Amino acid sequence: MSRRSFPLNAVDAFLITARHLNLTHAAKELCLTQGAVSRKIAALENWFGFPLFERHARGLRLSPQGSALLPELQSAFEHLLTVAEQGRAQQTVVRLKAPTCAMRWLIPRLLEIERQLPDLQIALTTTTDHNVNFKTESYDAAIVFGTHMSAGDLLFEEALTPVVSPLRAGCVPESLTFLHPTRDKTDWSLWLTQKPLPPEAMLKNQHFDTMDLAITAAIQGLGIAIADETLVEEDIRTGRLMRPYDASIKTGASYRLVMRESHPQDSGLAAFRACLLSRD
């Protein structure tokens, strides 16, 4: 067989299976099915023309040929990863995953990163997913959202407050349509538990899939939204929204920046992080 037909993507499966000598454990680490791992190893064995493992009732054992190849393949694979990491250390593209609800906060900061780091490109993917798995997703960094999180760098804590368009400023808040950032009434219910309104509150309701959509609807005058005070900071400053109440309620949730494990000298990723976390 030609060198180009060598199943390079199966080497990692072989090395991990050789470490565990167990297909179930190898599949779990690789985030694959046992069948997929078996097929990768079979492709490698087919290319070499000899078995890499001996199958026994109690599990796997390296064949003599597999044992002889293991240290060489391990060394070559580690060298390949090192070269790849060194190349990424000079990266000019940062692949960023972020939830749509964070866009109002993020976009102005991406503009600032573009101004300060003109050679760095941010490849942004927006999603309604609030988490990331760097083992299965090809991102360099992600903004995640959730309760009682400690990973990564804190961007800001969620604190909810009602907001409404100045066009509806003369209306009694509880008489307006209540705009919900989720399909349930969790956020508004939290506010009403701690800051009660008259009984007629939430007689009229409109539900959205994201907080950003609810905020946009409030700007257009559809009703009164419950929103994170950090996310609407710019809308309030420019007069697109106003706060009928000064108070805000913390939910215990936060937005955080998490990053894949990288080379210490990964200058592009490090510069992105420093700029995003800058409080200036």
C-alpha positions, 0 to 999 in steps of 0.5 A: 500500500502507498504511504498516502493510504496510511490511516493516520487518524487511526493511530490515536485510537491504537495508542489509547487502546494500547494504554487501556487494553480495553475497548470500552475505556478507549471508546469513552476517552475518544468519545466514540463507539466501541465499533468505531474504535474497532474499525479504526484499529482494523484499518491500521491492521489492514494497512500493516498486514498483521494484527496489533492486538490479540483478542482474549475472553478477558480483554486485549493484549498487544501482539508481538508486532503491536508491542514492537510498534507501540513506542515508535508510533507513540514517539512519532505521534507526540512529535506530530502533536508538538509540531502542530502546537508550535504552529498554533502558537503563532495562530492568527485565528481564534475560533470562539464559541459564544451563546447568543444571549452574550452578543450584546456584551461581546460584540463591542469587545470584539470591535475593540479586539479588532482595533487593538489586534488587527492581525488577529481574526476571531472566527465566531460561532453563535449558539443557544448551547451554554457549554463547550467540550473541547474534546469533541468541538474544535474551538479555541475558546468559549463563553459559557453560562451557568450557575455555580461555575468556577472554570475559566475567567469570570466575565460577569455575574448575571443580575436581572432587572426589568427594562422597557422602551422609553416609548412606554415610559408613561405606562404602569409596568405591571400593565404591560406585556411581560417579555420572557427570555425563556419558554418558562417564567423563571426569571420574572418569577424570581424577580416577583418573589423578591420584588413583588408587583401588584396582582395584575402583573404577568396577566399578559405574557410573551415568550422568547427563545433567548434573552437577546430576542426579549430585549430586542422586543422591549426596545421596539416597545412590545412590553417590559423585559427582564434582562441582565443588567450588564447585557443592557448596559449599552442600551440604557446608556444610549436611551434605547431602554430604561430601568423602571426600578434601580434594583437588580437580582443576582441569580447565581449564574455567571458568564465565563471565558474558558479556553482549550489547553494550549502551548504557554507561548500561544501568543494569539490566544493569550492576546485575545484573552488579555484583551477580552478581560481588559476592564478599560 
